[in-house]
Amino acid sequence: MAGLLKEQIAILGVGCTSFGEHFTRGWGDLALDAAVEACEDAKVDMNDLQAAWVGSYRPWIAGERNTGSPLAEALGFVYKPITLVSNICATGLDTFRNACLAVASGMYDLVLAIGVEKMRDAGPRSLSLANRTDGHPLIGKGRTAPSFFASCAHRYFHEYGIGREPLARVAVKNHHNGTLNPKAHLQREITLEDVMKSPWVAEPLSILDSTANSDGAAAAIVTRADLARNVRPDYIRVAGLGLSVGTERNIFDPEFSFLSFKPTQEAARMAYQQAGVKSPRLEIDIAEVHDCFTITEIIDYEDLGFADPGTGWRLIEEGTTALGGKLPVNTDGGLKAFGHPLGASGLRMVYEVVKQLQEKAGPRQVNNARLGLCHTLGGPGALAAVTVLGRPD
Amino acid sequence: MIGISAFGLYLPAYRLSREVIAQATGTRGSRGEKAVANYDEDAVTMGVEASLACVENYARAWGVEPQGSRVEGLIFASNSSPFREKQSAGILRTVLEVNPSALATDLQGSLRAGLTGVEIGTKLLKESPSEAKVLVVTSEKRKAEPGSSEDQSLGDGAAALLLGKENLLASIESRFSVNANFPHVWRREEDEYVRSGDGRFVETCGYLPLMSDVIRNLLKESGLKQGDISRLIVYTPEPRLAQQLARRLGFNPETQLANTFNNQIGDTGSAQVFLSLSAALGQAQPGELMLVAGYGDGGEALLLKATENVRKTETCQKMETCLKRGRPLTSYMKYLHFRDILGESSYDAFSSLALLWREEKQNLRLVGVKCRRCGVIHFPRRRACDKCGAKDEMDDFKLGRRGRIYTYTNDYVYLNPDPPETLAVIDLEGGGRFYGQVTDVNPKDVRIGLEVELGFRKLHDGQGLPNYFWKARPTIGRE
């Protein structure tokens, strides 16, 4: 049936570098570290991999080329099929999706999906620089990532009558989760007051409402479920792969509300259908969602069906999405505290959800998590990917 | 009969007090303040603003839009055009959608260039049909050396006059000009800043005798006496000199001399007499005679007579409103930054000449498209409708320039000489949405629902030439 995976696809192993300011490590160093860890976790020899998909939004910023070659070189993995995937912040999950589809096609049965980004080789504003210099010379000039989400926040405040506090609580929660994660970029507790007093990035969002700007890489080894079973009983099943690509010109669309993102809703609809999820707020046990800014996480709750429109902020106020809550979100610190190397983020989420489902998440382990979700959002809510992963049983 | 059908004024929002300049440069301060172009403005953008205001004033006074297709000439007079080589009038002509076969030219080299433009326009109209119009635009953003006396005196601004043969606020009765090679102010190819001759010398041997000569001769040729003139409108680098001139000619400076606004906006060069005349037209009674005299390598004077229709200016832009728009620029450093004297001029902006050229209709003329099938207005332009899937079923749709803020932010990340940068989503009157920068605004005043207007601005200098587009700014009131 169209829109459903024909084969059972499995994750055999995952790897993830620590995220942060890796001034001493290059793009290739990070790629190698993540890939080696994933291979060790999967107990496979890297030379046995048949193909690779590498996600990197702007490898050229770190001196690499927009091709598969930097990965071949970094891993010494040459003369094999390697495809570069780039879909802004959804790059990582789309890379993973393409690797899964390749296995589902029957052409390969052991492949690598890896996301790598060196943000800090381009200076402290590389995220926003991207938006300042890319694209049309005039249209929407001046738009930065924070300015877009800040505009969403102002409208959200206006429509639903809330202030900055619920947003600040998202940052407090994710920072707390980051302290339980040795690989996270930011591993310190912050208070509500810290966020409220933090300097503006784009009103009404402060520095502490914003993701860290980090380097990092994450990888997953993808195979068929029937093969995975023989290697490890706790392999992870790929239950749903949604991707929805809209237009970045939505900012000019008279009908666009700045309150919700259609690509998230669509990608979730696809992934839920494939995974047989009817009521996400009851069925999903843990979620890694795109929290580039605190307001984004609140809007994500609504778009992913965890809350009704205009009520996402209540999940934070009620503690539903905290560790120990009914639906813990961003247990590893999220983009906020783990960091956000664009191309790597989606695979970092896969890494966390796999560890949680395998009960290997250490001090941040969620009890009996069976079904997990990963979500990344790209551009001004222009595109999104949603992946649903589950335990094999 | 040929005369003035409409005027349009534009003063930039910022005012720099002369005390602030004096303190920063360690010089002696003089009175008042001057209008200062924002970092995203130049003579072309201010000229466009004044021209758009002129078109709107015409529509208010006469109940119809002046047709771009009936404009036979577009003359841009400025001594501070952003280009040494390339036509600024051509940019204005495009933005204003004026007939491409109209005469379009830049006049420069003298502060009386605007009145020379009126003379050319008058000659052009003589040969043209009765509904023809000529737009003469003056605009200045002259660059003065920090600490010089011009640093205190020069101000920025623009004004436009629409000349015609019908629908006249005032008729042109006669003119007189005198040419002289006189070194009062100049700027050589290699000069960054305006230079000027010794003060006493240029007044005694240049300004006073030349202006006296041209005004006396105009009165004589018209058979008029000083007492017949209700408004004497003269260019002056400083108010004292205009008063001296008026007294020397036998006018009463208190009752006859028009305000030159030097203490409010500074010496706006070629735009000054256009601004003063526009302000005077706003107050004139039918039948009044006005004498306008410009200066620079000689002098040029016009005699104007207000028609019965001059009362229609009540519905038009007022000089007082434009003056009231001013808000203080308290930092001299910022002023230097605005003028690219200090600091990084702008980031290394991406641009593409081919793309800008291809998209001129969209970027300069604000023409989007409307889907014929589902009626949605798209800006930027597109061929495929993402709402209904129609392909190549779009009609041109000219965006309105007024609207309200749907949402916004004040951004501290984007590099901008006047931070923070306000970005807003604007729902436009008549349909369509604009997303872009907001300029000339106090970030504290921005809110959802605020009424704004799109103004013409320079975004950056990518590919080594000004990249013009639109930004929102607070509406310039007409109350």
Interface residues (C-beta under 8 A of the other chain):
Chain A: R125 S128 R132 T133 D134 G135 H136 P137 L138 I139 G140 K141 G142 R143 T144 P146 S147 A150 S151 C152 A153 H154 R155 H158 P199 W200 V201 A202 E203 P204 L205 G246 T247 R249 I251 F252 D253 P254 E255 F256 F258
Chain B: Y347 D348 A349 F350 S351 S352 L355 L356 N363 V376 I377 H378 F379 P380 R382 D386 K387 Y406 T407 Y408 T409 N410 D411 Y412 V413 Y414 L415 N416 P420 E421 L423 A424 V425 D427 G431 G432 R433 F434 Y435 G436 Q437 P443 I448 L459 H460 G462 N467 F469
